[in-house]
Amino acid sequence: MKPKPPTVKLRSKPKPNQNTRELAQHYLAQHGTSHYKEVVRGIKDMGWQSSGDDRLDEKNVNQLLSKDPIFQSLGGRSGKFKLADPKPANV
């Protein structure tokens, strides 16, 4: 199933984490396992308005990917993430 592109208005005045989760999810669905720095570059290309400080953006995206259950870290301090496997429906 091909993921739908984000349906949010991009390049608007950002709010905390506005679009970030959805754009990161879309990026990982398209590109598969990626380092969080690649995710930051990818979502910037998709229209995410960054803070202008690359290190701060990388830190914030890494933190979002680490804490959100739809993303899965590939262990330790590798910095690589993928979309978590969907939970099977109760049968």
C-alpha positions in Angstrom: 0.0 0.0 0.0 1.5 3.3 -1.1 1.4 6.0 1.6 -0.5 9.2 0.8 1.5 12.4 0.7 0.9 14.7 3.7 -2.3 16.7 3.5 -1.0 19.5 5.7 -0.3 23.1 4.7 3.5 23.3 4.5 5.7 26.4 4.9 3.2 27.9 7.4 4.3 29.4 10.6 5.4 26.3 12.6 4.0 25.2 15.9 5.9 22.8 18.1 6.1 19.5 16.2 3.6 20.7 13.6 3.9 18.3 10.6 7.1 16.9 11.9 5.7 13.5 12.9 3.6 13.1 9.7 6.4 14.2 7.4 8.9 11.9 9.2 6.4 9.0 8.9 5.9 9.8 5.2 9.7 10.0 4.6 10.4 6.7 6.3 7.6 5.0 4.4 9.1 6.1 1.1 12.8 5.6 1.9 12.8 2.8 4.5 15.4 2.7 7.3 17.2 6.0 7.6 19.5 7.8 9.9 17.8 10.7 11.7 20.0 13.2 10.0 18.8 11.9 6.6 15.2 12.2 7.9 15.9 15.9 8.8 17.2 16.6 5.3 14.3 14.8 3.7 11.6 16.5 5.6 13.2 19.9 4.9 13.0 19.0 1.2 9.3 18.2 1.7 8.6 21.7 3.1 9.2 21.4 6.8 10.2 24.8 8.2 13.3 24.3 10.4 14.6 26.4 13.1 17.7 27.4 11.0 20.0 25.6 13.4 20.8 22.1 12.0 22.1 20.7 15.2 18.9 21.8 17.1 16.7 20.4 14.3 18.6 17.1 14.3 18.3 16.8 18.1 14.6 17.5 18.1 13.8 15.1 15.3 16.0 12.4 16.9 14.0 12.9 20.2 10.7 12.7 18.3 11.7 9.5 16.6 13.0 8.0 19.8 9.8 8.7 21.8 7.0 8.1 19.3 5.9 4.5 19.2 5.2 4.5 15.4 9.0 4.8 14.9 11.4 2.0 15.8 15.1 2.6 16.7 17.5 0.0 15.3 19.3 -0.3 18.5 21.7 1.5 20.7 23.1 4.8 19.5 23.0 4.0 15.8 20.7 6.9 15.1 18.8 4.7 12.5 15.0 4.5 12.6 12.3 2.7 10.7 8.5 2.6 10.9 7.4 0.2 13.6 5.6 -2.9 12.5 1.8 -2.5 12.8 0.2 -4.3 15.7 -1.7 -7.3 14.6 -5.5 -7.1 15.0 -7.0 -9.2 17.8 -8.3 -12.4 16.2 
